Amino acid sequence: MRVREATSDDFEEIARLTVAAYRALDTWVGDDYAAHLADVAARAGAENTMVLVAEDEADGRILGSVTLTLGADIFEGARRTLYGQFDRNDRVTFTTTWRF
């Protein structure tokens, strides 16, 4: 597995993984918020933010993503937050949020 900064070519797959991870929650976040989650370009273009992907080194498949935001209040009022959505074999295995 290799972790790298996401490119615009990755955004569609990151959006799919992100929405799938939220769909796996006990309570659906709603279609409006899902559209917000799927807007990877907006996240990647936000100030003090970096979107990273973990990819399979053998085939380049994206296994997961994280969005790192430092110093800006752009995600749910959090100041320093790392959001992650991960996928293995086309099924969501976990979604996690860390605050530091």
C-alpha positions as CSV (number, residue, x, y, z in Angstrom):
1,M,0.0,0.0,0.0
2,R,1.2,3.5,-0.8
3,V,-0.2,6.8,0.5
4,R,-0.1,9.9,-1.7
5,E,-1.8,13.1,-2.3
6,A,-5.0,12.7,-4.3
7,T,-5.2,14.1,-7.9
8,S,-8.3,15.1,-9.7
9,D,-8.3,11.8,-11.5
10,D,-9.0,10.2,-8.1
11,F,-11.9,12.4,-7.1
12,E,-14.7,10.2,-8.5
13,E,-13.5,7.1,-6.7
14,I,-12.9,9.0,-3.5
15,A,-16.5,10.3,-3.7
16,R,-17.8,6.8,-4.3
17,L,-15.9,5.4,-1.3
18,T,-16.9,8.3,1.0
19,V,-20.6,8.0,0.2
20,A,-20.4,4.2,0.6
21,A,-18.8,4.6,4.0
22,Y,-21.5,6.9,5.2
23,R,-24.2,4.7,3.7
24,A,-22.9,1.9,5.9
25,L,-23.7,3.9,9.1
26,D,-26.8,3.0,11.1
27,T,-28.4,6.3,10.3
28,W,-28.2,7.7,6.7
29,V,-26.9,11.3,6.6
30,G,-29.3,12.4,3.8
31,D,-28.9,13.0,0.1
32,D,-28.0,16.7,0.6
33,Y,-25.1,15.9,2.9
34,A,-24.1,12.9,0.7
35,A,-23.8,15.4,-2.2
36,H,-21.6,17.6,0.0
37,L,-19.4,14.5,0.9
38,A,-19.1,13.6,-2.7
39,D,-17.7,17.0,-3.6
40,V,-14.0,16.0,-3.3
41,A,-12.8,18.9,-5.5
42,A,-14.2,21.4,-3.0
43,R,-12.5,19.6,-0.2
44,A,-9.2,19.3,-2.0
45,G,-9.3,23.0,-3.0
46,A,-10.1,24.3,0.5
47,E,-7.5,26.3,2.4
48,N,-5.2,24.3,4.7
49,T,-6.6,21.0,3.5
50,M,-5.1,17.9,1.8
51,V,-6.8,14.9,0.5
52,L,-4.7,11.7,0.6
53,V,-5.4,8.3,-0.9
54,A,-4.1,4.8,0.0
55,E,-3.6,2.8,-3.1
56,D,-2.7,-0.8,-3.8
57,E,0.8,-0.8,-5.1
58,A,0.2,-3.8,-7.3
59,D,-2.8,-2.5,-9.3
60,G,-3.2,1.2,-8.3
61,R,-6.7,0.6,-7.0
62,I,-7.7,3.2,-4.4
63,L,-8.2,1.5,-1.0
64,G,-9.2,4.5,1.0
65,S,-8.9,8.2,1.5
66,V,-8.4,10.7,4.3
67,T,-8.9,14.5,4.4
68,L,-6.6,16.4,6.6
69,T,-7.6,19.9,7.6
70,L,-5.5,22.1,9.8
71,G,-6.5,25.4,11.3
72,A,-9.7,26.0,9.3
73,D,-13.3,25.4,10.3
74,I,-14.6,23.8,7.1
75,F,-15.8,20.4,8.3
76,E,-18.5,20.2,10.9
77,G,-16.9,22.9,13.1
78,A,-13.8,20.9,13.8
79,R,-10.5,22.7,13.9
80,R,-7.9,19.9,13.4
81,T,-9.6,16.9,12.0
82,L,-8.7,13.9,9.9
83,Y,-11.6,12.1,8.2
84,G,-11.1,8.8,6.6
85,Q,-13.1,6.5,4.4
86,F,-11.7,3.1,3.5
87,D,-12.7,0.3,1.2
88,R,-11.4,-3.3,0.8
89,N,-12.6,-5.6,-1.9
90,D,-15.4,-3.2,-2.8
91,R,-17.0,-3.2,0.6
92,V,-16.6,-0.6,3.3
93,T,-14.7,-1.8,6.3
94,F,-14.7,1.3,8.5
95,T,-15.1,5.0,8.7
96,T,-13.2,6.9,11.3
97,T,-12.7,10.4,12.6
98,W,-9.8,11.6,14.7
99,R,-9.5,14.9,16.4
100,F,-6.1,16.2,17.4
